């Protein structure tokens, strides 16, 4: 298998692993899953309390009106709070609510239990290799975060099977 094939396989496995763990953890928690875009926004706000909607749009590579809709939906669900910036009343600062913190902690508990059970079913060498890869995956994550995000086409963003723009394929 070539390096490109290995990298493609790694990306495919990583994506499927993420989706499967997310679905099963949510099911174990006995709740309906939040849309991925809402989860991504909540994680960003949790890690960057007080971030503005404009900065969320920039960091997620999403249109500001999309962020406004996500913020409204999460606020209505009681998972996000909006506060006016005291220095500039036109700016809204975002923070996750206590309900969101509880939901995220609950999800993490279920995800940890699910992974612990699945890892226990593997042979020790495979389990050790997977767990030993975590620091390297953290480094990969940091590297990917450091790369500047290209402007995304809202028609294809997040869609791995979207048609290539005219003249590129």
C-alpha positions as CSV (number, residue, x, y, z in Angstrom):
1,X,0.0,0.0,0.0
2,X,1.4,3.4,-1.0
3,X,1.9,6.2,1.5
4,X,-1.0,8.1,-0.2
5,X,-3.2,5.1,0.2
6,X,-2.2,4.7,3.9
7,X,-2.9,8.4,4.6
8,X,-6.3,8.1,2.8
9,X,-7.1,4.9,4.8
10,X,-6.0,6.6,8.0
11,X,-8.4,9.6,7.3
12,X,-11.3,7.3,6.4
13,X,-10.8,5.2,9.6
14,X,-10.4,8.3,11.7
15,X,-13.6,9.8,10.3
16,X,-15.6,6.6,10.7
17,X,-14.3,6.1,14.2
18,X,-15.3,9.6,15.2
19,X,-18.8,9.1,13.8
20,X,-19.3,5.7,15.4
21,X,-18.0,6.7,18.8
22,X,-20.2,9.9,18.7
23,X,-23.3,8.0,17.8
24,X,-22.8,5.2,20.3
25,X,-21.8,7.6,23.1
26,X,-24.9,9.7,22.5
27,X,-27.1,6.6,22.4
28,X,-25.6,5.3,25.7
29,X,-26.5,8.7,27.2
30,X,-30.1,8.3,26.1
31,X,-30.4,11.5,24.2
32,X,-30.7,12.8,20.7
33,X,-27.4,13.8,19.1
34,X,-26.7,17.5,18.5
35,X,-25.9,18.3,14.9
36,X,-22.1,18.2,14.3
37,X,-22.0,22.0,13.5
38,X,-23.6,22.7,17.0
39,X,-21.1,20.4,18.7
40,X,-18.2,22.1,16.9
41,X,-19.5,25.5,18.0
42,X,-20.0,24.4,21.6
43,X,-16.5,22.9,21.8
44,X,-15.0,26.1,20.4
45,X,-16.9,28.3,22.8
46,X,-16.1,26.0,25.7
47,X,-12.4,26.3,24.9
48,X,-12.6,30.0,24.1
49,X,-15.2,31.6,26.5
50,X,-16.2,35.1,25.5
51,X,-15.5,34.5,21.9
52,X,-17.6,36.7,19.5
53,X,-19.9,35.3,16.9
54,X,-17.7,36.9,14.2
55,X,-14.6,35.1,15.6
56,X,-16.5,31.8,15.7
57,X,-17.4,32.2,12.0
58,X,-13.8,33.0,11.1
59,X,-12.4,30.1,13.2
60,X,-14.9,27.6,11.9
61,X,-14.7,28.8,8.3
62,X,-18.5,29.3,8.4
63,X,-20.7,32.1,7.2
64,X,-21.8,34.6,9.9
65,X,-25.5,34.0,9.3
66,X,-24.9,30.2,9.8
67,X,-23.2,31.0,13.1
68,X,-26.2,33.2,14.1
69,X,-28.6,30.4,13.4
70,X,-26.5,27.9,15.4
71,X,-26.1,30.4,18.3
72,X,-29.9,31.0,18.3
73,X,-30.7,27.3,18.3
74,X,-28.2,26.5,21.1
75,X,-29.4,29.5,23.1
76,X,-33.0,28.3,22.7
77,X,-31.8,24.8,23.9
78,X,-30.2,26.4,27.0
79,X,-26.7,25.3,26.0
80,X,-25.2,28.7,25.1
81,X,-25.5,32.1,26.6
82,X,-24.9,35.4,24.9
83,X,-23.6,38.4,26.7
84,X,-23.1,42.0,25.4
85,X,-19.5,43.1,25.4
86,X,-19.3,46.0,27.9
87,X,-16.7,47.8,25.8
88,X,-18.8,47.5,22.6
89,X,-22.5,46.8,23.1
90,X,-22.7,45.8,19.4
91,X,-20.6,42.7,20.0
92,X,-22.0,39.6,21.6
93,X,-19.7,37.3,23.6
94,X,-20.6,33.6,23.9
95,X,-20.2,31.1,26.7
96,X,-21.5,27.7,27.3
97,X,-24.1,27.3,30.1
98,X,-23.9,25.0,33.1
99,X,-26.3,22.7,31.3
100,X,-23.9,22.4,28.4
101,X,-21.0,21.7,30.7
102,X,-23.0,18.9,32.3
103,X,-24.0,17.5,28.9
104,X,-20.4,17.5,27.7
105,X,-19.2,15.9,30.8
106,X,-21.9,13.2,30.6
107,X,-20.9,12.6,26.9
108,X,-17.3,12.3,27.9
109,X,-18.1,9.7,30.6
110,X,-20.1,7.6,28.1
111,X,-17.4,7.9,25.4
112,X,-14.7,6.9,27.9
113,X,-16.7,3.8,29.0
114,X,-17.4,2.8,25.4
115,X,-13.8,3.1,24.4
116,X,-12.6,1.3,27.6
117,X,-14.9,-1.6,26.8
118,X,-13.8,-1.8,23.1
119,X,-10.1,-1.5,23.9
120,X,-10.5,-4.3,26.5
121,X,-11.6,-6.6,23.6
122,X,-8.3,-6.1,21.7
123,X,-5.2,-8.0,22.2
124,X,-2.8,-6.2,24.6
125,X,-0.3,-5.2,21.8
126,X,-3.0,-3.6,19.7
127,X,-4.4,-1.8,22.7
128,X,-1.0,-0.5,23.7
129,X,-0.2,0.7,20.2
130,X,-3.5,2.6,20.0
131,X,-3.0,4.2,23.3
132,X,0.6,5.0,22.6
133,X,-0.5,6.8,19.4
134,X,-2.6,9.4,21.4
135,X,0.3,11.9,22.0
136,X,1.2,11.7,18.3
137,X,-2.4,12.3,17.3
138,X,-2.4,15.3,19.7
139,X,0.6,16.6,17.8
140,X,-1.1,16.1,14.5
141,X,-4.2,17.9,15.8
142,X,-2.0,20.9,16.9
143,X,-0.3,20.9,13.5
144,X,-3.6,20.9,11.6
145,X,-5.0,23.6,13.8
146,X,-2.0,25.8,13.1
147,X,-2.5,25.6,9.4
148,X,-4.5,28.5,8.1
149,X,-7.9,27.4,6.9
150,X,-8.6,28.1,3.3
151,X,-11.8,30.0,2.5
152,X,-14.5,27.4,2.2
153,X,-17.2,27.2,-0.4
154,X,-20.5,27.0,1.6
155,X,-21.9,24.8,-1.1
156,X,-19.4,22.1,-0.5
157,X,-17.9,22.7,2.9
158,X,-17.8,19.6,4.9
159,X,-18.9,17.5,2.0
160,X,-16.2,15.0,1.0
161,X,-18.1,13.9,-2.2
162,X,-19.0,17.4,-3.4
163,X,-18.3,18.1,-7.0
164,X,-15.0,19.9,-7.7
165,X,-15.4,23.5,-8.8
166,X,-15.6,24.0,-12.6
167,X,-12.2,23.9,-14.2
168,X,-10.5,21.9,-11.4
169,X,-11.5,18.3,-12.2
